[in-house]
């Protein structure tokens, strides 16, 4: 149970930063509803975010960036390392 509370607190903190720092003021949910949604329903909230929400966008953006970096590195002329 302590693990659930720790993970839900981390998840709620992450979602609070995403929602209240990066979101527009008009689209922010009510604070109590936000806490209920992301603390009590943390596993469901995580799954929804991972499949269609903010977390999925972050993961896809990071993956695309890494893929482009890998392709760029593969096209570059290999430089000899000193040492």
C-alpha positions as CSV (number, residue, x, y, z in Angstrom):
1,X,0.0,0.0,0.0
2,X,2.9,2.3,0.7
3,X,4.3,1.7,-2.8
4,X,0.9,2.6,-4.3
5,X,0.9,5.9,-2.3
6,X,4.4,6.7,-3.3
7,X,3.8,6.0,-7.0
8,X,0.5,7.9,-7.1
9,X,2.2,10.9,-5.4
10,X,4.9,10.9,-8.0
11,X,2.3,10.5,-10.8
12,X,0.1,13.3,-9.4
13,X,3.1,15.6,-9.1
14,X,4.1,14.9,-12.7
15,X,0.6,15.5,-14.0
16,X,0.3,18.7,-11.9
17,X,3.5,20.1,-13.5
18,X,2.2,19.1,-16.9
19,X,-1.3,20.5,-16.3
20,X,-0.7,23.6,-14.3
21,X,2.6,24.8,-15.8
22,X,2.2,23.9,-19.4
23,X,-1.6,24.1,-19.8
24,X,-3.6,27.1,-20.6
25,X,-5.5,28.6,-17.6
26,X,-8.9,28.1,-19.3
27,X,-8.3,24.4,-19.8
28,X,-7.1,23.5,-16.3
29,X,-9.4,21.2,-14.3
30,X,-10.7,22.0,-10.9
31,X,-8.1,21.3,-8.2
32,X,-10.2,18.8,-6.3
33,X,-11.2,16.9,-9.4
34,X,-7.6,16.8,-10.5
35,X,-6.5,15.3,-7.2
36,X,-9.3,12.7,-7.2
37,X,-8.6,11.7,-10.8
38,X,-4.8,11.4,-10.5
39,X,-4.4,10.2,-6.9
40,X,-7.2,7.8,-6.4
41,X,-7.4,6.6,-10.0
42,X,-3.6,6.7,-10.6
43,X,-3.3,3.4,-12.4
44,X,-6.2,4.2,-14.8
45,X,-4.9,7.8,-15.2
46,X,-1.4,6.4,-16.1
47,X,-2.8,3.9,-18.6
48,X,-4.9,6.6,-20.3
49,X,-2.0,9.0,-20.4
50,X,0.4,6.4,-21.8
51,X,-2.0,5.3,-24.5
52,X,-3.4,8.6,-25.7
53,X,-2.2,11.5,-23.6
54,X,0.7,13.7,-22.6
55,X,3.0,10.8,-21.6
56,X,2.6,9.2,-25.0
57,X,3.5,12.5,-26.8
58,X,6.6,12.8,-24.7
59,X,7.7,9.2,-25.3
60,X,7.1,9.6,-29.1
61,X,9.0,12.9,-29.3
62,X,11.9,11.4,-27.4
63,X,11.9,8.3,-29.6
64,X,11.8,10.4,-32.8
65,X,14.6,12.5,-31.6
66,X,16.8,9.5,-30.8
67,X,16.0,7.9,-34.1
68,X,16.9,11.0,-36.1
69,X,20.1,11.4,-34.1
70,X,21.0,7.7,-34.9
71,X,20.3,8.2,-38.6
72,X,22.4,11.4,-38.6
73,X,25.3,9.7,-36.9
74,X,25.1,6.8,-39.3
75,X,25.4,9.2,-42.3
76,X,28.3,11.2,-40.8
77,X,31.9,10.3,-41.7
78,X,33.3,8.3,-38.9
79,X,35.9,10.1,-37.0
80,X,38.8,8.4,-35.3
81,X,38.8,8.6,-31.5
82,X,42.0,9.9,-29.9
83,X,43.2,7.9,-27.1
